Amino acid sequence: MIDTLSMAENLTAAGIEQKQAKAIAQTIGQQHSETASKQDIDALKESMNAQFAAIKWIVGAHAGLTLVLLAAFLAG
């Protein structure tokens, strides 16, 4: 999280008017809050890996069932 108050104070100390410094700091803070963090990306990767594992299991189960049905049909 970005410390927008400190940022605004630094901008004001650098000569930017307080109103403008506050607006700049708030805008940067808002943009930063909408940016994905490394933790967000890692959580998404874990979720995708879990979903992929489930899909592989389902496809494998369907393939096995298809082979069983095919063998029963051919034997029948």
C-alpha positions as CSV (number, residue, x, y, z in Angstrom):
1,M,0.0,0.0,0.0
2,I,1.3,3.4,-0.9
3,D,1.4,6.1,1.8
4,T,-0.4,8.9,-0.1
5,L,-0.1,11.3,2.8
6,S,3.6,11.1,2.9
7,M,3.8,11.3,-0.9
8,A,1.6,14.5,-0.8
9,E,3.8,16.0,1.9
10,N,7.0,15.2,-0.2
11,L,5.4,16.8,-3.3
12,T,4.4,19.8,-1.3
13,A,8.0,20.1,0.2
14,A,9.3,20.0,-3.4
15,G,7.3,23.0,-4.3
16,I,4.0,21.6,-5.7
17,E,0.9,23.3,-4.4
18,Q,-0.9,21.2,-1.6
19,K,-4.1,20.7,-3.7
20,Q,-2.1,19.4,-6.7
21,A,0.2,17.3,-4.5
22,K,-2.9,15.7,-2.8
23,A,-4.5,15.0,-6.2
24,I,-1.3,13.5,-7.6
25,A,-0.8,11.3,-4.6
26,Q,-4.4,10.1,-4.6
27,T,-4.3,9.2,-8.3
28,I,-1.1,7.2,-7.9
29,G,-2.6,5.5,-4.8
30,Q,-5.7,4.5,-6.8
31,Q,-3.7,3.2,-9.7
32,H,-1.5,1.2,-7.5
33,S,-4.5,-0.4,-5.7
34,E,-5.8,-1.6,-9.1
35,T,-2.4,-3.3,-10.0
36,A,-2.1,-7.0,-9.4
37,S,0.5,-7.9,-6.8
38,K,2.9,-10.8,-6.9
39,Q,0.6,-12.5,-4.4
40,D,-2.4,-12.0,-6.6
41,I,-0.6,-13.6,-9.6
42,D,0.7,-16.5,-7.5
43,A,-2.8,-17.2,-6.2
44,L,-4.1,-17.1,-9.8
45,K,-1.4,-19.6,-10.9
46,E,-2.3,-21.9,-8.0
47,S,-6.0,-21.7,-9.0
48,M,-5.3,-22.4,-12.6
49,N,-3.0,-25.3,-11.8
50,A,-5.8,-26.8,-9.6
51,Q,-8.3,-26.4,-12.4
52,F,-6.0,-27.9,-14.9
53,A,-5.4,-30.9,-12.7
54,A,-9.2,-31.4,-12.3
55,I,-9.6,-31.2,-16.1
56,K,-6.9,-33.7,-16.7
57,W,-8.6,-36.1,-14.2
58,I,-12.0,-35.6,-15.9
59,V,-10.6,-36.2,-19.4
60,G,-8.8,-39.3,-18.2
61,A,-11.9,-40.7,-16.6
62,H,-13.9,-40.1,-19.7
63,A,-11.3,-41.7,-21.9
64,G,-11.3,-44.8,-19.6
65,L,-15.1,-44.9,-19.6
66,T,-15.1,-44.7,-23.4
67,L,-12.7,-47.6,-23.6
68,V,-14.8,-49.7,-21.3
69,L,-17.9,-48.9,-23.4
70,L,-16.1,-49.6,-26.6
71,A,-14.8,-52.9,-25.3
72,A,-18.4,-53.9,-24.2
73,F,-19.8,-52.9,-27.5
74,L,-17.2,-54.9,-29.4
75,A,-17.6,-58.0,-27.2
76,G,-21.3,-57.8,-27.4
